[in-house]
Amino acid sequence: MTSRRSNVLTFVDVATFYGMVAAVTEEEPGNWAWESLTTLGSLSLLHSRIRVLRPFSERHAPKGVLTDLQTYMTTRRRISRDHPPAASSTVTSLMNDRAGVRLVQNELSRLASDQEFNLWCTWHIHNEWPEHIERLGGLIDGRFLNEVAIVINAPTLELHKLNRAAKAHPKEFSHRPSVLAQKAYAADVLLRAIYYDELSRLEGHQITFHPVRRGILRTAGVEVGSAIAIPRPIGYLLQIVTHEARKQRKSGDKVHKWMSDVSVCRDYLKSVPVADDTAMSDDKAIDAATRVAVENRISPTFRAARKRIDKELRLLCHLIAWKVSPYVGHWLAHTDEVIHWLREVPIQSVVNYEERGHYKKLAREGPGRVLINVRNVR
């Protein structure tokens, strides 16, 4: 049986994308970061159509990680103009009900004592807030200022001032966030979960949420459980790709490497799907993942080794031309078929053997907590 692919468009919230960034760039990422990476990576490898959910008023993504995500992993599909206002009204209706307000307030209290949430919030303040502010035109989504004010018991005027200050100086604002700013941000994240869920329902597409948003949706009676298990070869392939990405020196290079490798492997898997057999052994699953990694030259080390071999073979042919026979040497130096045979058969087989061993080791060890058996899609 081949891996299950789907042409169904899947909405993914921005928090999940940034969870992947944290998993790739941080020395010790949290569980939420690893889960986000697994969700995004498996969706990318198994589904050809992903759309990142952003504010409806935004015309383009700010310079940063979302620009690369548009290039490598997302489809640009227009959302019906009637649906965002309708989804926004759902949030407004919820906040007009005292029970709805208590629901969000209780979830905020629960998250405040959650270590994963505190780790997530700290990371976003220092790494994502400037881009978040540029994306939304302020710290809080302008459509939900009144609703956020109700949840955190703050004057709406203060939140307007907060948004203006954030928009005017996003980097400085992120360095020393006030308690009010952090509370407002958390409340806005939860309210937009309700908005995004309703938007996906109106659009008729499936959606996956970051763990920070699942609690409020479960409390509101929304089903957010897993629906499809990740084929084990895909899980092991993600471990290989993530490990190679984390070996890069700069954070930007790590994210770029991860996204480009996932994109290349996704295109490859469209024509050469991996096996998806629940009875498949770990060894066979690792072999299948290794084959994809070898075919797509995931490791820069071995990609460089192949280039070095080409140069050395050409130099060897020129030496033969100079030392042994002008006729045979000239023929060797200018015949790509001979060089290709020398590279692919006797010499490259050694490189391929070493590369397969390298990938198998990465698949078994993994970079961290890539979740092989779970995917959060409903």
SERO-4910 file (N, C-alpha, C, O; in steps of 0.05 Angstrom, whole numbers):
BEGIN
 pado doro    nc1    nc2    nc3   cac1   cac2   cac3    cc1    cc2    cc3    oc1    oc2    oc3
  Met    A     17    -24      0      0      0      0     18     25      0     38     25     14
  Thr    A     11     45    -16     27     69    -17     18     89      4     -4     87     15
  Ser    A     35    109      8     28    129     28      3    145     20     -1    151     -3
  Arg    A    -13    152     40    -37    166     35    -32    196     30    -23    210     48
  Arg    A    -37    204      6    -34    232     -1    -62    244     -5    -81    229    -10
  Ser    A    -64    270     -3    -91    282     -6    -88    309    -20    -69    324    -15
  Asn    A   -107    315    -37   -108    341    -50   -125    361    -34   -130    383    -43
  Val    A   -136    352    -11   -152    369      6   -134    391     17   -112    386     28
  Leu    A   -143    416     15   -127    438     25   -128    438     56   -150    435     68
  Thr    A   -105    441     68   -104    441     97    -94    468    107    -73    478     99
  Phe    A   -110    481    124   -102    506    137    -84    500    160    -88    481    175
  Val    A    -62    516    163    -44    513    185    -40    541    197    -35    560    183
  Asp    A    -42    543    223    -38    569    236     -9    576    237      8    559    237
  Val    A     -4    602    239     24    612    238     40    602    262     64    597    260
  Ala    A     26    598    285     40    588    309     53    561    303     75    555    314
  Thr    A     41    544    287     53    518    280     79    522    264     98    508    268
  Phe    A     78    541    245    102    546    229    125    555    247    148    547    244
  Tyr    A    119    573    266    140    583    284    149    561    304    171    562    314
  Gly    A    131    543    310    139    520    326    160    504    312    179    495    325
  Met    A    157    500    286    178    487    270    204    502    271    226    490    274
  Val    A    203    529    269    227    545    271    241    541    297    266    538    298
  Ala    A    226    541    319    238    536    345    251    509    347    273    506    359
  Ala    A    238    489    336    249    461    337    275    459    322    292    444    330
  Val    A    277    473    300    301    472    283    324    489    294    347    481    291
  Thr    A    317    511    307    338    530    314    347    529    344    369    536    350
  Glu    A    329    521    361    335    522    390    352    497    398    348    475    387
  Glu    A    370    501    417    386    478    426    370    457    440    374    433    436
  Glu    A    351    466    457    333    447    471    304    456    468    293    468    486
  Pro    A    292    450    445    264    458    440    245    443    459    251    421    469
  Gly    A    222    455    463    201    443    480    185    423    464    188    420    439
  Asn    A    167    409    477    150    389    465    132    401    443    127    389    422
  Trp    A    122    425    449    104    438    430    119    444    404    108    442    382
  Ala    A    144    451    405    160    457    381    164    432    365    160    432    340
  Trp    A    171    409    378    174    384    363    148    375    350    148    365    328
  Glu    A    126    379    365    100    370    354     93    388    329     82    377    310
  Ser    A     99    413    331     94    431    308    110    423    284    100    422    261
  Leu    A    135    416    288    153    408    266    142    382    254    141    380    229
  Thr    A    133    363    270    123    338    260     97    343    244     94    331    222
  Thr    A     80    360    254     55    366    240     60    378    213     49    369    193
  Leu    A     76    399    213     81    414    188     97    396    168     90    396    145
  Gly    A    117    382    178    132    365    160    116    343    148    119    337    124
  Ser    A    100    329    164     84    307    153     63    317    134     57    304    114
  Leu    A     50    340    140     31    351    122     44    358     95     33    354     74
  Ser    A     68    370     97     82    378     73     89    354     55     87    355     31
  Leu    A     98    332     68    107    309     53     84    292     43     87    279     22
  Leu    A     62    293     57     39    276     49     17    291     34      1    279     20
  His    A     17    317     36     -4    333     23     10    354      6     30    365     13
  Ser    A     -2    359    -17     10    378    -36      0    406    -32     11    425    -43
  Arg    A    -22    409    -16    -34    436    -14    -37    444     16    -52    433     31
  Ile    A    -21    464     23    -22    475     50    -25    506     48    -13    518     30
  Arg    A    -41    517     65    -44    546     66    -41    556     94    -54    547    112
  Val    A    -23    576     97    -19    587    124    -41    608    128    -47    624    111
  Leu    A    -54    606    152    -75    625    159    -63    651    170    -49    650    190
  Arg    A    -68    673    156    -58    699    165    -82    718    166   -103    711    156
  Pro    A    -78    742    178   -100    761    179   -111    767    151    -95    770    131
  Phe    A   -137    770    149   -150    774    123   -140    799    109   -139    801     85
  Ser    A   -134    820    125   -127    846    114    -98    847    103    -91    866     90
  Glu    A    -82    827    110    -54    828    102    -51    823     72    -62    803     62
  Arg    A    -36    840     59    -32    837     30     -8    820     23     -7    807      2
  His    A     12    820     40     36    804     35     49    798     62     45    812     82
  Ala    A     64    777     62     78    769     86    102    787     91    116    794     72
  Pro    A    108    795    116    131    812    121    157    796    115    156    771    115
  Lys    A    179    810    111    204    796    106    211    779    130    209    789    153
  Gly    A    218    755    126    224    737    148    216    708    140    216    701    116
  Val    A    211    693    160    207    664    155    182    659    138    183    640    122
  Leu    A    161    675    140    137    670    125    141    674     95    128    661     79
  Thr    A    160    691     87    166    694     59    177    668     47    169    660     26
  Asp    A    195    655     62    206    630     53    184    608     53    183    591     35
  Leu    A    167    609     73    146    589     74    127    591     50    118    571     40
  Gln    A    121    615     41    105    619     17    119    607     -7    106    594    -24
  Thr    A    145    610     -8    160    600    -31    160    570    -32    157    558    -53
  Tyr    A    165    557     -9    170    528     -9    145    511     -3    142    489    -14
  Met    A    127    521     14    108    502     26     79    509     24     62    492     32
  Thr    A     72    532     15     44    540     17     32    546    -11     46    552    -30
  Thr    A      6    543    -12     -8    549    -37    -23    575    -32    -34    580    -11
  Arg    A    -23    592    -52    -37    618    -50    -65    615    -60    -71    617    -84
  Arg    A    -83    611    -42   -111    607    -49   -127    630    -36   -124    634    -12
  Arg    A   -144    643    -51   -160    665    -40   -182    654    -23   -195    634    -29
  Ile    A   -187    668     -1   -209    661     17   -233    679      9   -229    702      3
  Ser    A   -257    667      9   -281    682      3   -283    707     21   -279    705     45
  Arg    A   -289    730      9   -291    755     25   -314    754     45   -313    770     64
  Asp    A   -333    737     41   -355    737     60   -349    721     85   -362    725    106
  His    A   -329    703     84   -325    685    106   -310    698    130   -318    692    153
  Pro    A   -289    714    127   -276    726    150   -295    743    168   -294    740    192
  Pro    A   -312    760    156   -331    774    174   -350    755    189   -356    760    212
  Ala    A   -358    734    175   -376    715    189   -362    700    211   -373    696    232
  Ala    A   -336    693    207   -321    680    227   -315    699    251   -315    690    274
  Ser    A   -311    724    245   -306    744    266   -331    747    283   -328    751    308
  Ser    A   -354    746    271   -379    749    286   -382    727    306   -395    730    327
  Thr    A   -371    703    300   -372    681    318   -358    687    344   -367    681    366
  Val    A   -334    700    342   -319    708    365   -334    729    381   -335    728    406
  Thr    A   -345    748    367   -361    769    380   -384    758    396   -390    766    418
  Ser    A   -398    739    383   -421    727    396   -413    712    422   -427    712    442
  Leu    A   -390    698    420   -380    683    443   -374    702    467   -380    696    490
  Met    A   -363    725    461   -355    744    482   -379    760    492   -377    774    513
  Asn    A   -402    759    479   -426    771    489   -440    754    509   -460    762    521
  Asp    A   -430    729    512   -441    710    531   -422    707    555   -398    702    551
  Arg    A   -431    710    579   -414    708    603   -401    681    604   -377    679    612
  Ala    A   -415    660    597   -403    633    597   -380    631    578   -360    618    583
  Gly    A   -383    644    555   -361    644    535   -337    659    545   -314    651    541
  Val    A   -341    681    559   -319    697    571   -304    680    592   -280    679    592
  Arg    A   -320    667    609   -307    650    630   -292    627    618   -271    619    628
  Leu    A   -302    617    596   -288    595    582   -260    603    574   -241    588    578
  Val    A   -257    627    562   -231    636    553   -214    644    577   -190    638    578
  Gln    A   -226    656    597   -210    664    621   -200    639    636   -177    639    645
  Asn    A   -216    618    638   -207    593    651   -184    580    636   -165    570    648
  Glu    A   -185    582    609   -163    570    593   -138    586    596   -116    575    597
  Leu    A   -140    613    599   -116    629    603   -104    623    630    -79    622    633
  Ser    A   -120    618    651   -110    611    677    -96    584    676    -75    580    689
  Arg    A   -107    565    662    -95    539    660    -68    541    646    -49    528    655
  Leu    A    -67    556    624    -42    559    609    -20    572    626      3    566    623
  Ala    A    -28    591    643     -8    606    658      9    588    676     31    594    683
  Ser    A     -2    565    684     12    546    701     25    523    684     36    504    696
  Asp    A     23    525    658     34    504    640     63    512    632     67    533    621
  Gln    A     82    495    638    110    501    632    115    504    602    130    521    594
  Glu    A    101    487    586    104    489    557     94    516    547    107    527    529
  Phe    A     72    525    558     62    551    549     81    573    556     86    591    539
  Asn    A     92    573    580    111    594    588    136    594    571    147    615    564
  Leu    A    146    570    564    168    567    545    161    578    518    177    593    505
  Trp    A    137    571    509    128    580    482    125    610    482    134    623    463
  Cys    A    113    622    502    108    651    503    134    666    504    137    686    490
  Thr    A    153    657    520    179    671    522    194    670    495    205    690    487
  Trp    A    193    647    481    206    645    455    193    664    435    207    678    420
  His    A    167    666    435    153    683    415    158    712    421    161    728    402
  Ile    A    159    720    446    164    748    452    191    757    442    194    778    430
  His    A    212    740    445    239    748    437    245    743    408    263    755    397
  Asn    A    231    724    396    238    716    368    217    723    347    224    725    324
  Glu    A    192    725    355    171    727    335    154    752    337    141    760    317
  Trp    A    154    766    359    136    789    363    140    811    342    120    821    331
  Pro    A    165    819    335    167    840    314    153    833    288    140    850    276
  Glu    A    157    808    279    144    800    254    114    797    258     99    803    240
  His    A    106    787    281     78    784    288     64    812    288     42    814    277
  Ile    A     77    832    299     66    859    300     63    870    272     43    883    265
  Glu    A     84    865    255     82    875    227     60    861    212     46    873    196
  Arg    A     56    835    218     36    819    204      8    828    211    -10    830    194
  Leu    A      3    834    237    -24    841    246    -29    871    247    -52    880    250
  Gly    A     -8    887    243    -11    916    246    -13    925    275    -23    947    280
  Gly    A     -3    909    293     -4    914    321     -1    888    336      1    867    324
  Leu    A      1    889    362      4    865    378    -21    848    377    -20    823    378
  Ile    A    -44    861    376    -70    847    378    -85    851    351    -83    873    339
  Asp    A    -99    831    342   -115    833    318   -136    855    323   -152    854    341
  Gly    A   -136    875    305   -153    898    309   -183    892    310   -199    907    321
  Arg    A   -191    869    298   -219    862    298   -229    853    326   -252    854    332
  Phe    A   -210    844    343   -217    833    368   -208    849    392   -206    837    414
  Leu    A   -203    875    389   -194    891    411   -215    892    434   -208    889    457
  Asn    A   -240    896    427   -261    897    447   -264    870    461   -268    869    486
  Glu    A   -262    848    446   -265    821    458   -242    815    477   -246    803    498
  Val    A   -217    822    469   -194    818    486   -197    834    512   -190    825    533
  Ala    A   -206    859    509   -210    876    532   -230    863    552   -225    865    576
  Ile    A   -251    851    542   -270    837    559   -257    814    574   -262    810    598
  Val    A   -241    798    560   -229    775    572   -210    782    594   -210    769    615
  Ile    A   -193    802    590   -172    808    610   -180    831    628   -164    841    644
  Asn    A   -205    841    626   -215    862    643   -197    887    641   -189    898    662
  Ala    A   -192    896    617   -176    920    612   -192    940    595   -208    931    579
  Pro    A   -187    965    598   -201    985    582   -193    982    552   -169    979    546
  Thr    A   -212    984    535   -206    982    506   -187   1003    497   -170    998    480
  Leu    A   -189   1027    509   -171   1049    502   -142   1042    507   -124   1049    491
  Glu    A   -137   1027    529   -109   1019    535    -98   1000    514    -75   1001    508
  Leu    A   -116    982    504   -107    963    484   -102    978    457    -84    970    442
  His    A   -117    999    451   -111   1015    427    -84   1028    430    -68   1028    411
  Lys    A    -78   1038    453    -51   1050    458    -29   1029    455     -8   1035    444
  Leu    A    -35   1006    466    -16    983    464     -9    977    435     14    973    428
  Asn    A    -30    975    419    -26    969    391    -11    990    376      7    984    360
  Arg    A    -17   1015    382     -2   1037    369     27   1037    377     45   1041    360
  Ala    A     33   1032    403     61   1031    412     76   1008    399     99   1011    391
  Ala    A     63    985    396     76    962    384     81    967    354    102    960    344
  Lys    A     62    979    341     65    984    312     87   1005    307    101   1003    287
  Ala    A     89   1025    325    109   1046    321    137   1036    324    155   1044    309
  His    A    142   1019    344    169   1009    350    168    980    358    170    973    381
  Pro    A    164    962    338    160    933    344    183    920    358    179    904    376
  Lys    A    208    927    351    231    914    363    234    923    392    239    907    410
  Glu    A    233    949    397    235    960    424    213    950    441    217    944    465
  Phe    A    189    948    430    165    939    445    169    910    454    160    903    476
  Ser    A    183    894    438    186    866    444    208    861    465    208    840    478
  His    A    226    881    469    247    877    488    238    876    517    247    860    534
  Arg    A    219    894    523    209    896    551    178    896    551    166    916    556
  Pro    A    166    873    546    137    872    545    124    875    572    134    863    592
  Ser    A    103    890    574     89    894    599     72    869    605     67    853    587
  Val    A     63    867    630     45    845    637     19    847    621      8    827    613
  Leu    A      9    872    618    -15    876    602    -12    866    573    -30    853    562
  Ala    A     11    872    562     17    863    534     17    833    532      5    822    513
  Gln    A     29    819    551     30    790    550      2    777    554     -5    758    540
  Lys    A    -14    789    572    -41    779    576    -58    783    551    -73    765    542
  Ala    A    -56    807    539    -72    813    515    -64    795    492    -81    785    477
  Tyr    A    -38    790    490    -28    773    468    -39    744    471    -48    733    451
  Ala    A    -38    733    495    -47    706    500    -77    704    494    -86    685    482
  Ala    A    -93    724    503   -122    724    498   -128    725    469   -146    712    459
  Asp    A   -113    742    454   -117    744    425   -111    718    411   -125    711    392
  Val    A    -90    704    420    -83    678    408   -106    659    410   -112    644    391
  Leu    A   -119    658    433   -141    640    438   -166    648    422   -179    631    410
  Leu    A   -172    673    421   -195    682    406   -192    677    376   -211    670    362
  Arg    A   -167    680    366   -163    675    338   -164    645    332   -169    637    308
  Ala    A   -161    628    352   -165    599    348   -194    594    341   -200    578    322
  Ile    A   -212    607    355   -241    604    349   -248    615    322   -263    604    307
  Tyr    A   -235    638    315   -239    650    289   -230    632    267   -244    628    247
  Tyr    A   -205    622    269   -194    605    248   -210    579    245   -214    569    222
  Asp    A   -219    568    267   -235    543    265   -261    548    250   -268    532    233
  Glu    A   -274    570    256   -299    576    241   -293    583    212   -309    575    195
  Leu    A   -271    596    207   -264    603    179   -259    577    163   -268    575    140
  Ser    A   -245    558    175   -240    533    160   -266    518    155   -269    505    134
  Arg    A   -284    520    174   -310    506    170   -326    519    147   -337    505    131
  Leu    A   -326    546    146   -340    560    125   -327    554     97   -340    552     77
  Glu    A   -300    552     97   -285    547     72   -287    518     64   -282    511     41
  Gly    A   -294    500     83   -297    472     77   -270    458     75   -267    439     60
  His    A   -250    466     91   -224    454     91   -216    443    118   -226    453    139
  Gln    A   -198    424    118   -189    414    144   -168    433    155   -157    450    140
  Ile    A   -163    432    181   -145    451    194   -129    437    216   -139    418    228
  Thr    A   -105    446    220    -89    436    242    -80    460    260    -73    481    249
  Phe    A    -81    456    286    -75    478    305    -51    472    321    -44    449    327
  His    A    -37    494    329    -15    492    348    -26    483    375    -49    490    381
  Pro    A    -11    469    391    -21    459    417    -31    482    435    -49    477    452
  Val    A    -21    506    433    -30    528    450    -60    534    446    -73    544    463
  Arg    A    -70    527    422    -98    533    416   -117    510    419   -141    513    418
  Arg    A   -107    486    424   -125    463    424   -142    462    449   -165    453    448
  Gly    A   -131    472    472   -146    471    497   -172    487    495   -193    477    504
  Ile    A   -171    511    485   -195    528    483   -215    516    464   -239    518    468
  Leu    A   -206    503    443   -224    490    423   -237    466    435   -261    461    431
  Arg    A   -222    450    450   -234    427    464   -256    436    483   -277    424    485
  Thr    A   -249    457    499   -268    467    518   -294    477    504   -316    475    515
  Ala    A   -290    488    480   -313    498    465   -328    476    450   -347    481    436
  Gly    A   -319    451    453   -332    429    441   -323    422    413   -337    408    398
  Val    A   -300    433    404   -290    428    378   -272    403    378   -255    400    396
  Glu    A   -275    385    359   -259    361    358   -232    368    346   -230    376    323
  Val    A   -210    364    361   -183    370    351   -165    346    353   -140    350    352
  Gly    A   -175    322    355   -159    298    358   -145    290    332   -151    301    310
  Ser    A   -127    271    334   -112    262    311   -130    245    293   -148    232    303
  Ala    A   -125    246    267   -142    231    248   -126    211    232   -136    190    225
  Ile    A   -101    218    225    -85    201    207    -57    197    219    -44    217    227
  Ala    A    -48    173    221    -21    168    232     -1    173    210     -6    168    186
  Ile    A     23    182    218     44    187    198     57    160    191     64    145    209
  Pro    A     60    154    166     75    130    158    103    131    170    115    152    170
  Arg    A    112    109    181    138    109    194    161    119    176    179    132    186
  Pro    A    162    112    150    183    122    134    184    153    133    205    165    132
  Ile    A    160    165    133    158    194    133    170    205    160    184    225    159
  Gly    A    163    192    182    174    201    208    204    199    208    217    218    218
  Tyr    A    215    178    198    245    175    197    257    195    178    279    205    183
  Leu    A    244    200    155    254    219    136    255    247    149    273    262    144
  Leu    A    234    254    165    234    279    179    257    281    199    269    303    202
  Gln    A    264    259    212    287    259    230    313    265    215    330    280    225
  Ile    A    316    253    192    340    258    176    342    287    167    362    300    170
  Val    A    320    297    156    319    325    146    324    344    169    339    364    166
  Thr    A    311    340    192    314    358    214    342    358    225    353    379    232
  His    A    354    334    227    381    332    237    401    348    220    418    362    229
  Glu    A    398    344    193    416    358    175    412    388    176    431    404    174
  Ala    A    387    397    180    381    426    182    394    438    207    405    459    206
  Arg    A    392    423    229    402    433    255    432    435    255    444    448    273
  Lys    A    445    422    236    475    423    235    485    449    223    509    455    225
  Gln    A    467    465    210    476    490    199    483    510    221    474    507    244
  Arg    A    499    529    215    509    547    236    489    569    243    484    574    266
  Lys    A    478    583    223    460    605    228    431    596    229    423    577    215
  Ser    A    415    610    245    387    602    249    372    604    222    357    586    216
  Gly    A    377    626    207    364    629    181    371    606    162    353    597    147
  Asp    A    396    597    163    404    575    145    391    549    154    385    532    137
  Lys    A    387    546    179    374    521    189    346    519    179    337    499    170
  Val    A    331    541    182    303    542    173    302    538    142    285    523    132
  His    A    319    552    128    319    550     99    326    522     90    313    511     71
  Lys    A    345    510    103    353    482     96    330    463    101    325    446     84
  Trp    A    317    465    124    294    447    130    272    450    110    262    430     99
  Met    A    264    474    104    242    478     85    249    470     57    232    457     43
  Ser    A    273    476     48    280    468     20    282    438     18    274    427     -3
  Asp    A    293    424     38    295    395     37    268    381     38    263    362     23
  Val    A    250    392     55    223    381     56    209    385     29    195    367     19
  Ser    A    213    408     17    201    414     -9    211    395    -31    195    385    -47
  Val    A    237    391    -31    249    372    -51    239    344    -47    231    330    -66
  Cys    A    238    335    -22    228    308    -17    199    305    -23    190    284    -33
  Arg    A    183    326    -18    155    326    -24    150    322    -54    134    305    -62
  Asp    A    165    337    -70    163    334    -99    171    306   -108    159    295   -126
  Tyr    A    192    295    -96    201    268   -103    179    247    -96    174    229   -111
  Leu    A    167    251    -73    147    231    -63    121    232    -80    105    214    -78
  Lys    A    117    253    -94     93    255   -112     94    233   -133     74    222   -141
  Ser    A    118    228   -143    122    209   -165    132    181   -155    127    161   -167
  Val    A    145    182   -132    156    156   -120    146    154    -91    162    160    -73
  Pro    A    121    147    -86    111    146    -59    125    124    -42    133    103    -53
  Val    A    127    129    -17    138    109      1    117     89     10     93     95      9
  Ala    A    125     66     19    106     46     29     93     56     54    105     70     70
  Asp    A     68     48     58     52     56     81     39     31     92     14     28     90
  Asp    A     54     14    104     44    -11    114     47    -12    144     69     -9    155
  Thr    A     25    -16    158     26    -16    187     43    -38    198     53    -37    221
  Ala    A     47    -59    182     63    -82    191     93    -79    184    109    -97    189
  Met    A    100    -57    172    128    -52    163    146    -51    188    140    -38    207
  Ser    A    168    -65    186    188    -64    208    203    -38    208    203    -23    189
  Asp    A    216    -32    230    231     -7    232    254     -7    212    260     14    200
  Asp    A    267    -30    208    289    -31    189    280    -24    161    293     -9    147
  Lys    A    257    -34    153    247    -28    126    238      1    124    242     14    103
  Ala    A    226     11    145    218     39    145    242     58    143    241     77    128
  Ile    A    263     51    157    288     67    156    301     65    128    311     84    118
  Asp    A    300     41    116    311     37     89    296     54     69    308     67     51
  Ala    A    269     55     72    253     72     54    259    101     57    261    116     37
  Ala    A    262    111     82    269    139     87    297    145     76    301    166     65
  Thr    A    315    126     80    343    130     71    344    133     41    359    149     30
  Arg    A    328    116     27    328    118     -2    319    146    -12    332    156    -31
  Val    A    299    157      0    290    184     -8    312    204     -2    317    222    -18
  Ala    A    325    202     21    347    221     28    370    219      9    381    240      1
  Val    A    378    195      1    400    191    -18    393    202    -45    409    216    -57
  Glu    A    369    196    -54    360    205    -81    359    236    -83    364    247   -104
  Asn    A    354    249    -61    351    278    -61    375    293    -49    374    317    -45
  Arg    A    397    278    -43    422    290    -35    418    310    -12    425    333    -13
  Ile    A    406    300     10    400    316     33    425    327     47    425    350     56
  Ser    A    445    310     49    469    318     64    488    335     47    497    327     26
  Pro    A    494    360     56    514    376     42    541    364     41    556    368     21
  Thr    A    548    348     61    574    335     62    578    316     38    599    317     25
  Phe    A    558    300     33    560    280     12    556    293    -16    566    284    -36
  Arg    A    540    315    -16    537    330    -41    563    342    -49    570    342    -73
  Ala    A    578    352    -30    604    364    -35    624    342    -43    641    346    -60
  Ala    A    621    318    -31    639    296    -38    636    288    -67    655    282    -81
  Arg    A    611    288    -77    606    282   -106    619    302   -124    631    295   -145
  Lys    A    617    328   -117    630    348   -133    660    345   -133    673    349   -154
  Arg    A    671    338   -110    700    334   -108    709    311   -125    730    312   -138
  Ile    A    693    289   -125    699    266   -142    699    273   -171    717    264   -186
  Asp    A    680    289   -180    679    297   -208    704    312   -216    716    307   -237
  Lys    A    713    331   -199    737    346   -205    762    328   -206    779    331   -224
  Glu    A    763    310   -187    787    292   -186    787    273   -210    809    267   -220
  Leu    A    764    264   -219    763    246   -242    771    261   -267    786    250   -284
  Arg    A    762    285   -270    770    301   -293    801    307   -293    814    306   -314
  Leu    A    811    313   -270    840    317   -267    855    291   -274    876    293   -287
  Leu    A    845    268   -265    857    243   -271    858    238   -302    878    229   -313
  Cys    A    835    244   -315    834    240   -344    855    258   -358    867    250   -378
  His    A    858    283   -348    877    301   -361    906    291   -356    923    294   -374
  Leu    A    911    279   -333    938    268   -328    944    245   -346    966    241   -356
  Ile    A    923    228   -351    926    206   -369    933    216   -397    950    206   -411
  Ala    A    918    237   -405    923    249   -431    951    259   -434    964    258   -455
  Trp    A    962    270   -412    989    281   -414   1011    260   -411   1032    263   -424
  Lys    A   1007    240   -394   1028    220   -388   1027    195   -405   1048    185   -413
  Val    A   1003    185   -411   1001    159   -424    997    160   -454   1015    153   -469
  Ser    A    974    169   -462    968    168   -491    952    193   -499    930    197   -487
  Pro    A    961    208   -517    945    232   -525    918    225   -536    898    239   -532
  Tyr    A    917    201   -549    891    193   -561    871    184   -540    849    194   -538
  Val    A    880    164   -524    862    154   -503    856    175   -482    833    178   -474
  Gly    A    877    190   -475    873    211   -454    854    233   -464    836    241   -449
  His    A    856    241   -489    839    262   -500    810    252   -500    791    266   -493
  Trp    A    806    226   -507    780    214   -508    767    213   -480    744    220   -476
  Leu    A    784    205   -460    774    204   -432    767    231   -421    747    235   -408
  Ala    A    784    251   -428    780    278   -416    754    291   -426    744    309   -413
  His    A    745    283   -450    722    296   -462    697    278   -465    679    285   -479
  Thr    A    697    256   -452    674    238   -454    660    237   -427    670    224   -408
  Asp    A    638    250   -425    623    251   -400    612    224   -392    609    218   -368
  Glu    A    607    207   -412    597    180   -406    617    164   -390    609    149   -372
  Val    A    642    166   -397    663    151   -383    666    162   -354    667    146   -335
  Ile    A    666    188   -351    668    200   -324    644    192   -308    647    186   -284
  His    A    620    192   -321    596    185   -306    598    156   -297    590    149   -274
  Trp    A    609    138   -314    611    110   -306    631    107   -283    626     92   -264
  Leu    A    654    120   -285    674    119   -263    662    129   -237    668    118   -216
  Arg    A    646    151   -239    635    163   -215    613    146   -203    612    142   -178
  Glu    A    595    136   -219    571    122   -209    576     93   -201    563     83   -183
  Val    A    595     79   -215    598     51   -210    619     44   -189    612     37   -167
  Pro    A    645     47   -195    665     38   -175    669     57   -152    673     48   -129
  Ile    A    668     83   -157    675    102   -136    650    111   -121    650    112    -97
  Gln    A    629    118   -136    606    129   -123    592    108   -106    578    115    -87
  Ser    A    595     83   -113    582     62    -96    593     64    -68    578     58    -49
  Val    A    618     71    -65    630     74    -38    617     97    -24    610     95      0
  Val    A    614    120    -38    602    143    -26    573    137    -19    564    145      3
  Asn    A    558    124    -37    530    117    -31    528     99     -6    510    102     10
  Tyr    A    546     81     -4    546     63     20    550     79     45    536     75     65
  Glu    A    569     97     45    574    114     68    550    132     74    543    136     97
  Glu    A    539    143     52    516    161     56    492    147     67    478    157     85
  Arg    A    486    123     57    464    107     68    468    102     98    449    104    114
  Gly    A    493     94    105    499     89    133    495    114    150    486    113    173
  His    A    503    137    139    499    163    153    470    168    158    463    176    181
  Tyr    A    453    165    138    424    171    141    411    151    160    393    159    175
  Lys    A    419    126    158    407    106    176    413    113    205    396    110    223
  Lys    A    437    122    210    444    130    237    428    153    247    418    153    270
  Leu    A    424    173    229    407    196    237    378    188    241    366    198    260
  Ala    A    368    170    225    341    161    228    336    147    254    316    150    267
  Arg    A    356    131    263    353    116    288    357    134    312    343    132    332
  Glu    A    376    153    310    381    170    333    362    194    334    351    200    355
  Gly    A    358    206    311    340    229    309    351    254    322    370    252    339
  Pro    A    341    277    315    350    302    327    337    308    353    346    325    368
  Gly    A    315    294    359    300    300    384    274    286    383    272    262    375
  Arg    A    253    299    391    227    285    395    209    289    370    187    300    373
  Val    A    218    280    347    200    279    324    180    257    329    187    235    335
  Leu    A    155    264    327    133    245    334    126    229    309    114    239    291
  Ile    A    132    203    310    129    187    286    100    177    283     92    170    260
  Asn    A     85    175    304     59    161    302     35    179    304     13    169    304
  Val    A     38    206    306     15    223    311     16    247    292     37    258    287
  Arg    A     -8    254    282    -10    279    267    -36    292    275    -57    279    276
  Asn    A    -35    318    281    -58    332    291    -74    345    268    -70    369    262
  Val    A    -90    329    255   -107    339    233   -135    329    239   -139    306    246
  Arg    A   -154    346    235   -182    336    239   -197    340    212   -221    333    211
***
